[in-house]
Amino acid sequence: MMQNYDMMIQEKAQIVFMEMEKRVSAEDMARIRAAFELAREAHAEQKRKSGEPYIIHPIAVATIVAIELKLGANPVIAAFLHDVVEDTAYTMDDIRQRFGDDVTFLVSVVTKKSTGNYEISKQVDNYKQMLNSIHYDIRALLVKLADRLHNMRTLSSMRPDKQMKIAGETDFFYAPLANRLGLYNVKIELENLSFRYRCPHEYEMIAGLIQRDKDSQQKRLTAFTEKIREVLKQNGIDAQINIVYRAPYSIWRKMRKSGDDFSHIPFRHVVEVVFTCTDEEQEKDMALHIYSRLTNVFNEKPCGIINYIDSPKENGYQSFHVQLLSNYGCWEEAHISSERMARASQLGVVAERSEDNVRRWIEKFRTVLKDLEFHQKEGDFIENVVTTFYNDDILVFTPKGKPVNLPKRATALDFAFEIHSHIGEHAHYARINGQLASVKTELHRGDIVEIGTNADITPKPDWMEHVLTYKAKGFLKRYFAKQEKSNFHFCSNCHPIPGEEVIGFKEADGTITVHKRNCPIAIGLASQKGDSIVSVDYKESPAALYPVAIQILAVDRFHLLSDMIDSITNELNLSIGSLTTNTVDCIVNCTITFSVHSFDELQTIIAQISAIDGVEEVKQVR
């Protein structure tokens, strides 16, 4: 058995060597072979859960790094050595002496901490360790993704509880990270392997439905693609036509989001048209040329075009999408891409093998993490990181044409915070494509967005329910935490406002809850927890507004309503939240909600409205 394993190990390692010989020097090849021999010797006594020699895993990771990610000599060396320090007697100094500082850095990033003293938890600290490597380059993350990919491919040998842990990490962190880096193939495989082990029944069910759909649709799809080939050949266009079915996880996600069953999910497959073009400057013209020729033969769906060539996705994806009517009376989605675009959508950060390209990706990714690192001690580190790794994005524009990438279902508030935190903090209204709208309005791809601000506007608690981006969520969390720290907690039953007679009750955790003195809850607490009563200096803040409501009883007359509104809006420059009025036999019953800075301001308004001709009674109802 060992002899068979030795032969298999040598054959698998030889695949890596043959791939790397094509693009590295003889000196680097010697270092790669030396790394393999060291790993083989270090792991000699170890076995995987499957019973195979452990060295099979480092070889597999090195194969992914070399062939699928097409990285250079040092990342391949690090792939061979990535578990040596963690699992054997070798140290980082040993790695440094034999392979240099660069390889040591790569190995150190993917080596888990051995200490039990973790800032947050073992898993989160390992994530942070990886992400911090972005300060230098992105290769360490790619080696770690290769490690995770092979672990997922061989997850069947693990216990169910370990499968769930590893699959959960993969779905929550590694697959979205791969998507952010533009590694589409890696992302698809990771999230589907995770889905397979987390929800095996659902995975198998959807996989079976996909296979049946392929069988039933084969005839019409073959006819459709053959017609496309014929059109392109007649016009002298060299292109590959492929039918690509969405993976089970993608279908499951669409079913869950829409509430539809499998048969009602549109575009369960797409038709890829990948054309040859040696001049990158001509790619857009060629894509439009193909689009033109296809729409001469097939009807296109109105508003069925998405141009990702001029407006790439956040992860760099480019293609021209169009929906065409087949001869079978079905809309088919076609993706028109150059070979370069297709390659870039699969390999993302490593698609173009130039230092400038890698540097651009590093800078792009680093800016995403910069603000996170500044505020990471404020908690929810991993949740905040994953917020930036959204699966789908939209491209919207400022009135001056500046493009802004946001996650799908982002709102005008997200846009405001993306432009600047000051604009988000004081966002008053939005204009979307020239139309006035609430700042909570969901945005769509291509929207032109303008934000109106007002220095008197400050964040409302319900804004948290209408933002998706880290920038927006992070600012609002910090803002409300500061408000709570400086202004205590307030009883939600009596709604105290500055200037009223109030009392505080100190809770067990040290926080103070403020009540009106006549609040029934406060009276009850005073009779049971009198020792917790504290004096409260509840002062007015120019930036803070508090919602109130008043009820007015009056005799109807001409201009009565406008006089009441004038007392609030023109006299004190306050905004009205809502107004309801009911008139029966000339008796007016009106309720107005608005926000005030203080109890004295409310009393001023009540006095002014009480003095209006015809007003009989004014009272606060909230």
Order of alpha helices (4+ residues) and beta strands (2+ residues): alpha-alpha-alpha-alpha-alpha-alpha-alpha-alpha-alpha-alpha-alpha-alpha-beta-alpha-beta-alpha-beta-beta-beta-alpha-alpha-alpha-beta-beta-alpha-alpha-beta-beta-beta-alpha-beta-beta-beta-alpha-beta-beta-alpha-beta-beta-alpha-beta
